[in-house]
Every structure is written in structure tokens, then in C-alpha cells.
Amino acid sequence: MNFQHAEFELAAGVAAQLPASDLPEVVFSGRSNVGKSSLLNKLVNRKALARTSATPGKTATINFYRLPQCRFVDLPGYGYAKVSKNEKQRWADLVNGYFAQQRRVSLVLQLVDMRHKPTADDMQMIDFLLANQFPFAVICTKSDKLNQRETQAQLKLFEELFSSNSVHFYPFSATKGWGKEEIEALISQSVVG
């Protein structure tokens, strides 16, 4: 599957703006500033198709990127405290509206920061994906920020957290490219079969 031919398609601020689900969709989910845009850019081999920001909470829309065989769907990041209650509610309604539609979700990439234990919000999202039987994998971002001992400890933690539900997780680094090929294979398998 070729990831190079990706184009920004549209940004939806409310559920009514969501496009028809006429292609398999690969969803990028995770808290603010976990690296969703960085992963997306790494996969399509571009520096700025998805805008990255040092400021959490910047993505306030669901952004759609069209590829020949699928769509990448970048959800707004959750868990950012400095956003108004109304804005948080709008994001929640938007994301719930997305998942409530009969969309062709082929895979959800649930991003968590490998340096830390998954947050309560991360675990809530993982429980939601399990309960609703969405195909998903956990992508452990920022793996290059850990030394070897810390990496082993975190891998053990994730194994303990996820093995009972057979949840697969993949360490990833946007700067080093670690894990990119595994994630590409995962996406290709989910879209093409």
C-alpha cells in the first residue's frame, strides 16, 4: 500500500460535517500532544501534512486525509486541561458522533506516551474500543526518549496492562522512525486484508 499519495481532505468541527464513509478509515486517537500528527506525517513521509504543535489542544476538529485506498482520520486530542468546558464537550460530542455513525473503521491507532503509564483517559478510550469491538492497536510514542532500562520496564508494564485483553502494542519514534514499518504493515493488513 502506498502512503505517499495522501492529501488533506477536510476538517469537521461538528458531526454534521463528517464526510460520507466511502473508504476504509484508519483512526488516530490519543491525548493532546501525544504525537498523532507526528505519526501521521511519518507514515506519509511528509513534514507537515498534519500540522504539529508544541501547544496541546490545538486540533479541535476531526481532520480527514485521503489516500488512494483509505482515509486517515485524526481525532482531536483529549485530556488537555486548559480548554473550556464547552470546548471539551464539543470535542466529546464530535468524537462520539464520529464513532456513533456506521463508519468503515478498519483500524484505530490508539496512541499513548511510552514514557508514562497510560492515563485514565487513555484506559477509558481503550475500554471503549474493546467494548465496541473496534479493531485497534496501541502505539507507544516517544520511545526514543527512554534508555534501555526504562524501555524494558515500560514494555513490561504495557505487557501486564494489555495481555489479558490480547491488545497489541507497538513502540514508535517519530524522530528515529522506529516501529514505522510494523505500523505500515498493520494499516495495510487492516485496509487491504
C-alpha positions as CSV (number, residue, x, y, z in Angstrom):
1,M,0.0,0.0,0.0
2,N,1.4,3.4,-0.9
3,F,1.2,6.0,1.8
4,Q,2.8,8.8,-0.2
5,H,-0.3,9.9,-2.1
6,A,-2.1,11.5,0.9
7,E,-3.9,14.7,0.7
8,F,-5.7,16.8,3.3
9,E,-9.4,16.4,2.6
10,L,-11.4,18.3,5.2
11,A,-11.7,19.3,8.8
12,A,-15.0,18.7,10.6
13,G,-15.9,20.8,13.6
14,V,-19.3,19.2,14.2
15,A,-20.6,15.7,13.5
16,A,-22.9,17.0,10.7
17,Q,-19.8,18.0,8.7
18,L,-18.4,14.4,8.6
19,P,-17.9,13.1,5.1
20,A,-19.6,10.0,3.8
21,S,-17.7,6.9,4.9
22,D,-16.9,5.6,1.4
23,L,-13.4,4.3,2.1
24,P,-11.8,2.2,4.9
25,E,-10.8,4.6,7.7
26,V,-7.7,4.4,9.9
27,V,-8.3,6.5,13.0
28,F,-5.6,8.2,15.0
29,S,-6.7,8.7,18.7
30,G,-4.9,9.8,21.8
31,R,-4.4,12.6,24.3
32,S,-3.3,16.1,23.3
33,N,0.4,16.3,22.4
34,V,1.0,12.5,22.3
35,G,2.2,12.7,18.7
36,K,-0.7,11.8,16.4
37,S,0.3,14.4,13.8
38,S,3.9,13.3,14.0
39,L,3.0,9.7,13.4
40,L,0.7,10.6,10.5
41,N,3.4,12.8,8.9
42,K,6.0,10.0,9.3
43,L,3.7,7.4,7.6
44,V,3.1,9.7,4.6
45,N,6.7,10.8,4.6
46,R,6.0,14.5,4.8
47,K,7.0,17.1,7.3
48,A,3.7,19.0,7.6
49,L,0.7,17.3,6.0
50,A,-0.8,17.2,9.5
51,R,0.1,20.3,11.5
52,T,2.0,19.6,14.7
53,S,2.1,22.0,17.6
54,A,4.0,22.4,20.8
55,T,0.8,23.7,22.3
56,P,-1.6,20.9,23.4
57,G,-5.2,21.1,22.4
58,K,-4.6,22.7,19.0
59,T,-6.5,20.1,17.0
60,A,-10.1,21.0,17.6
61,T,-11.6,19.3,14.6
62,I,-11.6,15.8,13.1
63,N,-9.1,16.0,10.2
64,F,-9.5,13.7,7.2
65,Y,-6.6,12.8,4.9
66,R,-7.5,10.9,1.7
67,L,-5.2,8.2,0.4
68,P,-5.9,6.0,-2.7
69,Q,-7.1,3.0,-0.6
70,C,-8.3,4.6,2.6
71,R,-8.7,7.7,4.8
72,F,-6.6,8.7,7.8
73,V,-8.8,10.3,10.4
74,D,-7.1,12.4,13.0
75,L,-9.3,12.9,16.1
76,P,-8.9,15.9,18.5
77,G,-6.6,15.1,21.4
78,Y,-8.3,14.5,24.8
79,G,-7.2,15.2,28.3
80,Y,-6.0,18.8,27.9
81,A,-6.9,20.8,31.0
82,K,-6.6,24.4,29.6
83,V,-9.6,24.1,27.3
84,S,-13.0,25.4,28.3
85,K,-15.8,23.0,29.5
86,N,-17.8,24.0,26.4
87,E,-14.9,23.2,24.1
88,K,-14.3,19.9,25.8
89,Q,-18.0,19.0,25.4
90,R,-17.9,19.9,21.7
91,W,-14.9,17.7,21.2
92,A,-16.6,14.8,23.1
93,D,-19.8,15.3,21.0
94,L,-17.7,15.4,17.8
95,V,-15.8,12.2,18.6
96,N,-18.9,10.4,19.9
97,G,-20.7,11.5,16.8
98,Y,-17.9,10.0,14.7
99,F,-18.0,6.6,16.4
100,A,-21.8,6.5,16.5
101,Q,-22.1,6.6,12.7
102,Q,-21.8,3.4,10.8
103,R,-18.3,4.3,9.5
104,R,-15.9,1.9,7.8
105,V,-13.3,1.9,10.6
106,S,-10.7,-0.6,9.6
107,L,-8.3,0.2,12.4
108,V,-7.9,2.6,15.4
109,L,-4.3,3.6,16.3
110,Q,-4.6,4.5,20.0
111,L,-1.5,6.5,20.9
112,V,-0.1,6.6,24.4
113,D,3.2,8.2,25.6
114,M,5.6,5.3,26.2
115,R,7.4,7.2,28.9
116,H,4.4,7.1,31.2
117,K,1.7,4.7,32.4
118,P,-1.4,5.2,30.3
119,T,-3.7,7.9,31.8
120,A,-7.2,7.3,33.0
121,D,-8.4,8.9,29.7
122,D,-6.2,6.5,27.7
123,M,-7.6,3.5,29.5
124,Q,-11.2,4.8,29.1
125,M,-10.6,5.0,25.3
126,I,-9.1,1.5,25.2
127,D,-12.1,0.1,27.2
128,F,-14.4,1.9,24.8
129,L,-12.6,0.3,21.8
130,L,-12.7,-3.1,23.4
131,A,-16.4,-2.8,24.4
132,N,-17.4,-1.7,20.9
133,Q,-15.2,-4.3,19.2
134,F,-13.3,-1.8,17.1
135,P,-10.1,-3.2,15.6
136,F,-7.2,-1.3,17.2
137,A,-3.6,-1.3,18.3
138,V,-1.8,0.8,20.9
139,I,1.1,2.8,19.6
140,C,3.6,3.8,22.3
141,T,5.0,7.1,21.1
142,K,8.2,8.9,22.0
143,S,10.0,5.6,22.6
144,D,13.4,7.2,21.7
145,K,13.2,9.3,24.9
146,L,13.8,6.2,27.1
147,N,17.1,4.5,27.9
148,Q,17.3,0.7,27.6
149,R,16.4,0.0,31.3
150,E,13.4,2.4,31.1
151,T,12.3,0.8,27.8
152,Q,12.4,-2.7,29.4
153,A,10.4,-1.5,32.4
154,Q,7.8,0.2,30.2
155,L,7.4,-2.8,27.9
156,K,6.8,-5.0,31.0
157,L,4.2,-2.5,32.2
158,F,2.3,-2.5,28.9
159,E,2.5,-6.3,28.7
160,E,0.9,-6.5,32.1
161,L,-1.8,-3.9,31.2
162,F,-2.8,-5.3,27.9
163,S,-2.0,-9.0,27.7
164,S,-5.3,-10.1,29.4
165,N,-7.3,-8.5,26.6
166,S,-4.8,-9.5,23.8
167,V,-4.2,-5.9,23.0
168,H,-1.2,-5.4,20.7
169,F,1.1,-2.5,21.3
170,Y,4.0,-1.1,19.2
171,P,6.8,1.2,20.4
172,F,7.2,4.1,17.9
173,S,9.6,7.0,17.5
174,A,8.7,9.8,15.0
175,T,12.2,11.2,15.2
176,K,14.1,7.8,14.7
177,G,11.4,6.1,12.6
178,W,11.4,3.0,15.0
179,G,8.2,1.0,14.5
180,K,7.1,2.7,11.3
181,E,7.3,-0.5,9.2
182,E,5.3,-2.5,11.7
183,I,2.6,0.2,11.8
184,E,2.5,0.4,8.0
185,A,2.1,-3.4,7.8
186,L,-0.7,-3.2,10.4
187,I,-2.5,-0.5,8.4
188,S,-2.1,-2.3,5.0
189,Q,-3.4,-5.5,6.5
190,S,-6.4,-3.8,8.0
191,V,-7.3,-1.9,4.8
192,V,-6.4,-4.4,2.1
193,G,-6.7,-7.6,4.1
